[in-house]
Amino acid sequence: MRLSKNFLLSEFTKSNTATRLGIDNTPGPVEIQALQDLADAVAQPVRDHYKRPTIITSGFRCLDLNRALRSGDNSQHILGQAMDHEVPGVSNYDLACFIRDNLSFDQLILEFYKRGDPNSGWVHVSFVSPEKNRHEILTAEKGGIYRYGLHY
């Protein structure tokens, strides 16, 4: 199933952990609509801007998969509203800055980025709706530390 011009549902649901553990990571219609909104609002504009493939490392996670990954039950991944992603050849800090400056989002987290290592970490972004998005910007660091804004 195509979610947008360049993105398939399978890119947002693929999980080696789910496969290894035999977890069915199939989203329902509500989650599929949320994934389509996320693709339209964030993933596709990122792809269009950089003109490079966007690698989604984690998208939709059913509750069992989310728990297997030791993520909280309140994760927006469960709702189909979040993705972790990277764009090869683009630093994750620059990717986060592009999203911050140009797109509508609920939460943007630059996760575990290290200055001087453009391939380090990843960018988490969620989308609810233009009216409900919080536009929260965070940087995640080792030890469970979250700081407001983008830092490196």
Backbone bond lengths (Angstrom), bond angles and torsions (degrees), N, CA, C in turn:
res aa  C-N    CA-C-N  psi(-1)  N-CA   C-N-CA  omega(-1)  CA-C   N-CA-C  phi
1 M - - - 1.456 - - 1.528 109.15 -
2 R 1.315 116.27 132.28 1.456 122.29 179.45 1.536 109.18 -88.28
3 L 1.348 115.90 129.90 1.464 120.94 176.63 1.526 111.88 -94.68
4 S 1.324 115.38 -31.35 1.463 121.52 177.73 1.525 107.57 -155.33
5 K 1.298 117.14 -175.57 1.460 122.09 -176.54 1.533 112.17 -51.94
6 N 1.320 117.72 -43.49 1.458 121.30 -174.48 1.523 115.28 -114.11
7 F 1.323 118.37 5.07 1.465 119.25 -174.70 1.520 112.67 -126.62
8 L 1.316 113.73 136.27 1.462 122.21 176.36 1.517 109.85 -105.08
9 L 1.310 115.96 152.36 1.465 121.07 176.41 1.528 110.56 -55.39
10 S 1.320 117.11 -39.04 1.465 120.66 -177.45 1.529 112.60 -59.48
11 E 1.331 118.12 -28.26 1.465 120.79 177.84 1.524 111.74 -68.93
12 F 1.322 116.28 -27.32 1.463 121.63 -178.39 1.525 112.30 -91.86
13 T 1.323 118.07 -7.99 1.473 120.41 -176.93 1.522 113.24 -118.52
14 K 1.327 117.53 -10.77 1.458 120.97 -178.53 1.521 110.14 -62.37
15 S 1.325 115.38 134.36 1.461 120.51 178.61 1.523 109.49 -153.88
16 N 1.315 115.62 117.47 1.468 119.69 175.37 1.522 110.81 -63.59
17 T 1.320 117.21 -34.90 1.465 120.97 178.53 1.520 110.30 -64.35
18 A 1.325 117.03 -45.27 1.469 120.41 178.66 1.525 110.36 -61.09
19 T 1.310 117.46 -43.53 1.467 120.96 178.89 1.522 110.56 -62.23
20 R 1.312 116.57 -47.91 1.472 121.47 -178.62 1.530 112.04 -60.99
21 L 1.337 116.06 -38.12 1.462 120.34 -176.68 1.525 113.45 -93.90
22 G 1.325 117.38 -1.03 1.461 121.02 -180.00 1.521 113.48 69.87
23 I 1.325 116.78 32.57 1.465 122.15 -179.88 1.523 109.12 -92.74
24 D 1.327 116.16 129.50 1.467 121.65 175.88 1.529 108.16 -80.09
25 N 1.327 116.38 109.40 1.465 121.28 -177.02 1.537 111.17 -102.68
26 T 1.323 115.87 44.00 1.459 121.12 -179.53 1.528 110.26 -89.81
27 P 1.332 117.73 122.02 1.463 120.05 178.71 1.523 111.61 -77.87
28 G 1.323 115.50 155.94 1.455 121.78 174.05 1.517 110.56 -86.74
29 P 1.320 117.52 -179.91 1.474 120.77 -176.94 1.526 113.89 -61.44
30 V 1.318 118.28 -35.55 1.475 120.60 179.50 1.524 109.91 -67.02
31 E 1.328 116.55 -42.94 1.462 120.72 179.84 1.529 110.77 -68.88
32 I 1.337 116.86 -36.30 1.469 119.80 177.80 1.526 110.31 -63.72
33 Q 1.313 117.89 -40.91 1.467 120.26 177.17 1.528 110.52 -63.27
34 A 1.331 117.29 -41.01 1.468 120.69 177.85 1.533 110.74 -63.28
35 L 1.332 116.82 -40.23 1.466 120.72 177.70 1.526 111.08 -65.13
36 Q 1.317 116.35 -37.54 1.465 119.92 176.98 1.531 110.48 -64.77
37 D 1.319 116.45 -41.91 1.469 120.49 177.06 1.526 110.75 -62.50
38 L 1.335 117.03 -42.01 1.463 122.26 178.50 1.536 110.62 -63.75
39 A 1.317 116.22 -43.12 1.465 120.08 178.13 1.527 110.87 -63.02
40 D 1.327 116.76 -44.75 1.465 120.65 -179.12 1.524 112.63 -66.13
41 A 1.331 116.63 -40.00 1.464 121.09 -173.81 1.523 113.84 -83.87
42 V 1.344 116.86 -30.53 1.467 118.88 -172.97 1.529 112.73 -126.98
43 A 1.323 117.61 -59.39 1.465 119.83 -171.83 1.534 112.14 -60.11
44 Q 1.320 117.41 -47.44 1.460 119.97 -178.35 1.527 112.44 -67.26
45 P 1.343 119.43 -44.16 1.470 118.42 176.22 1.541 113.20 -61.31
46 V 1.332 117.41 -35.08 1.467 120.25 175.97 1.528 109.12 -63.91
47 R 1.318 116.29 -47.18 1.477 121.40 179.65 1.526 110.59 -60.51
48 D 1.323 117.01 -43.64 1.461 121.17 -179.61 1.529 111.42 -65.08
49 H 1.320 116.94 -39.05 1.461 120.93 -178.14 1.534 111.83 -68.45
50 Y 1.316 116.58 -49.67 1.463 120.32 -175.42 1.528 113.28 -85.28
51 K 1.324 116.55 -16.54 1.465 121.12 -178.95 1.527 111.60 53.47
52 R 1.325 114.29 38.09 1.459 122.73 177.47 1.523 107.81 -138.73
53 P 1.313 116.81 155.40 1.469 118.58 176.09 1.526 111.43 -58.90
54 T 1.297 115.78 143.85 1.456 123.02 172.99 1.523 106.97 -103.59
55 I 1.310 116.11 126.13 1.461 120.54 -178.51 1.525 108.48 -97.36
56 I 1.314 116.30 115.36 1.467 121.18 177.34 1.514 107.13 -91.56
57 T 1.322 115.50 112.79 1.463 119.65 -178.16 1.519 111.94 -89.04
58 S 1.305 116.88 -20.82 1.462 121.55 175.26 1.519 108.28 -159.06
59 G 1.321 115.76 124.48 1.462 121.07 177.83 1.513 108.80 -121.24
60 F 1.334 116.02 -116.42 1.460 120.01 178.36 1.523 110.06 -65.24
61 R 1.339 115.07 138.00 1.461 121.95 173.54 1.525 108.05 -133.72
62 C 1.321 116.16 118.97 1.463 117.69 172.78 1.530 107.46 -64.02
63 L 1.301 116.41 164.82 1.463 120.60 -175.79 1.529 111.91 -57.33
64 D 1.338 117.59 -43.21 1.466 119.80 -179.83 1.526 111.46 -62.09
65 L 1.315 116.92 -42.59 1.460 120.17 178.36 1.522 110.52 -66.23
66 N 1.308 116.74 -43.84 1.459 120.69 179.92 1.528 110.72 -58.72
67 R 1.318 116.62 -41.99 1.463 120.37 177.86 1.520 111.44 -68.11
68 A 1.334 117.27 -37.95 1.467 120.59 177.46 1.530 110.68 -61.81
69 L 1.320 116.48 -30.42 1.465 121.68 177.96 1.531 111.80 -86.63
70 R 1.318 116.02 1.92 1.476 123.21 178.75 1.520 112.98 61.38
71 S 1.316 114.16 37.50 1.454 120.18 175.28 1.528 108.13 -100.89
72 G 1.314 117.02 157.67 1.457 121.63 -175.96 1.515 113.44 -70.66
73 D 1.314 115.15 152.80 1.465 121.28 -179.97 1.530 113.03 -67.46
74 N 1.321 117.30 -8.82 1.468 120.58 178.51 1.532 111.99 -99.00
75 S 1.326 117.58 10.97 1.460 121.77 -179.37 1.524 111.22 -62.32
76 Q 1.312 115.91 136.50 1.458 120.45 177.05 1.529 112.00 -70.56
77 H 1.326 117.82 -14.15 1.466 120.88 174.39 1.532 109.89 -60.38
78 I 1.316 117.84 -35.89 1.468 122.87 -178.65 1.535 110.57 -63.61
79 L 1.311 116.26 -32.08 1.461 121.92 -177.71 1.533 112.61 -88.11
80 G 1.323 116.90 -4.38 1.460 120.28 -175.56 1.513 112.77 77.83
81 Q 1.320 116.80 17.70 1.458 121.37 -176.12 1.521 113.75 -101.26
82 A 1.351 118.27 0.26 1.464 120.06 -174.20 1.519 112.05 -137.04
83 M 1.333 113.29 153.05 1.455 120.00 173.33 1.522 109.34 -146.36
84 D 1.321 114.71 150.53 1.455 122.72 169.30 1.520 104.57 -107.17
85 H 1.331 117.19 133.73 1.461 118.85 -174.80 1.516 112.19 -154.90
86 E 1.334 113.52 167.30 1.453 122.94 177.46 1.528 108.06 -146.09
87 V 1.310 116.23 159.34 1.459 122.58 173.11 1.527 106.28 -122.00
88 P 1.323 118.22 111.62 1.468 120.23 -179.51 1.530 111.55 -54.07
89 G 1.332 115.48 133.85 1.454 121.03 -179.63 1.516 114.25 87.36
90 V 1.331 117.60 -2.79 1.468 122.39 178.96 1.523 107.20 -120.92
91 S 1.322 117.49 129.31 1.465 118.78 178.84 1.528 108.93 -64.29
92 N 1.316 115.73 145.11 1.457 119.86 179.87 1.523 111.60 -63.99
93 Y 1.325 117.17 -30.31 1.459 119.99 175.13 1.539 109.89 -64.00
94 D 1.329 117.28 -46.35 1.468 120.62 179.21 1.523 111.29 -63.57
95 L 1.334 116.75 -39.07 1.467 121.04 177.00 1.528 110.20 -60.82
96 A 1.322 116.93 -46.42 1.466 120.54 179.06 1.531 111.00 -62.28
97 C 1.327 117.10 -40.37 1.470 120.17 178.07 1.522 111.44 -63.65
98 F 1.335 117.22 -40.34 1.466 119.56 177.86 1.524 110.72 -60.93
99 I 1.319 116.62 -46.45 1.469 119.92 -179.86 1.522 110.05 -62.77
100 R 1.325 116.78 -46.98 1.464 121.35 179.20 1.521 111.78 -54.87
101 D 1.316 117.03 -43.68 1.457 121.78 -171.84 1.530 114.55 -86.61
102 N 1.339 117.45 -14.65 1.464 118.34 -169.69 1.520 116.74 -130.94
103 L 1.335 118.69 -16.76 1.455 119.73 -172.20 1.520 112.42 -123.27
104 S 1.314 115.17 158.47 1.459 121.19 173.53 1.529 107.91 -86.65
105 F 1.331 117.18 133.76 1.461 121.74 -179.18 1.518 109.10 -153.09
106 D 1.315 115.18 160.96 1.454 120.78 175.09 1.525 109.95 -87.74
107 Q 1.317 115.41 -55.49 1.460 120.42 -178.99 1.522 108.91 -137.50
108 L 1.320 116.05 137.04 1.454 123.62 177.72 1.518 107.05 -126.48
109 I 1.332 116.22 122.68 1.466 119.92 179.99 1.526 109.06 -129.06
110 L 1.322 116.33 121.06 1.454 122.29 169.89 1.528 105.55 -84.62
111 E 1.330 116.15 110.35 1.461 120.11 -171.85 1.527 112.08 -103.86
112 F 1.313 115.77 120.12 1.465 124.73 170.32 1.527 113.77 57.84
113 Y 1.315 116.26 36.58 1.459 121.94 176.46 1.522 109.54 -80.13
114 K 1.340 116.00 139.21 1.466 121.16 177.56 1.524 108.40 -119.53
115 R 1.309 115.29 124.99 1.467 120.17 178.41 1.529 109.47 -55.77
116 G 1.314 115.25 135.74 1.453 120.14 -179.50 1.527 113.56 91.11
117 D 1.322 116.58 -10.27 1.469 121.19 177.39 1.522 107.90 -125.23
118 P 1.346 117.09 86.09 1.464 120.52 -173.51 1.527 114.31 -61.57
119 N 1.324 117.43 -20.02 1.459 120.74 179.94 1.524 113.17 -90.41
120 S 1.312 116.78 -1.15 1.464 119.41 -178.19 1.521 111.13 -75.10
121 G 1.314 114.62 151.25 1.455 121.14 175.36 1.513 113.28 67.60
122 W 1.327 114.15 -158.67 1.457 122.60 179.48 1.513 108.17 -162.58
123 V 1.323 115.78 172.56 1.463 121.52 179.05 1.526 108.85 -114.66
124 H 1.323 115.49 121.82 1.462 123.01 173.49 1.521 106.65 -96.87
125 V 1.311 116.08 133.93 1.466 119.77 175.90 1.522 108.54 -143.84
126 S 1.323 115.02 141.57 1.460 119.90 176.55 1.526 109.01 -127.03
127 F 1.328 113.99 159.47 1.463 121.32 -179.80 1.517 107.79 -144.37
128 V 1.326 116.68 129.50 1.469 121.87 176.22 1.524 108.66 -107.31
129 S 1.319 116.71 -67.21 1.461 124.07 174.86 1.523 106.40 -166.37
130 P 1.328 117.48 157.91 1.464 118.36 179.48 1.533 112.85 -55.02
131 E 1.332 116.44 -33.46 1.471 120.32 -178.12 1.526 112.90 -78.61
132 K 1.314 118.05 -30.11 1.470 121.31 -174.44 1.523 114.29 -103.35
133 N 1.321 118.54 -8.25 1.458 120.88 179.56 1.524 111.11 -61.47
134 R 1.335 115.40 135.82 1.472 121.69 -179.10 1.528 112.91 -87.86
135 H 1.315 117.50 -19.25 1.470 122.71 -176.55 1.530 110.98 56.29
136 E 1.317 115.89 41.99 1.463 121.95 178.59 1.527 109.06 -84.05
137 I 1.326 116.24 131.06 1.462 122.31 -177.84 1.523 108.45 -121.79
138 L 1.343 115.81 125.36 1.456 121.53 -176.85 1.523 110.84 -137.27
139 T 1.313 115.12 159.22 1.456 122.65 168.63 1.520 106.89 -121.50
140 A 1.335 116.58 127.28 1.462 122.16 178.35 1.522 109.05 -98.61
141 E 1.332 114.64 134.91 1.459 120.99 179.83 1.520 109.44 -126.72
142 K 1.312 115.86 166.85 1.462 119.83 178.57 1.515 110.63 -55.55
143 G 1.323 115.36 150.88 1.456 120.52 179.14 1.512 113.61 84.59
144 G 1.329 117.45 13.49 1.461 120.15 179.06 1.514 113.93 72.55
145 I 1.320 117.10 23.48 1.464 121.81 -178.83 1.528 109.35 -90.51
146 Y 1.337 115.51 127.85 1.462 122.19 175.76 1.524 108.06 -119.78
147 R 1.326 115.84 129.68 1.465 120.85 176.63 1.524 108.37 -119.03
148 Y 1.333 115.35 143.21 1.466 119.88 177.37 1.523 109.91 -69.76
149 G 1.317 115.63 139.67 1.460 121.99 -179.91 1.513 111.38 91.78
150 L 1.325 115.04 178.56 1.468 120.72 177.94 1.522 108.04 -100.91
151 H 1.318 115.85 125.44 1.460 122.19 -178.28 1.519 109.50 -131.85
152 Y 1.295 115.32 151.03 1.471 119.65 173.37 1.495 110.62 -145.03
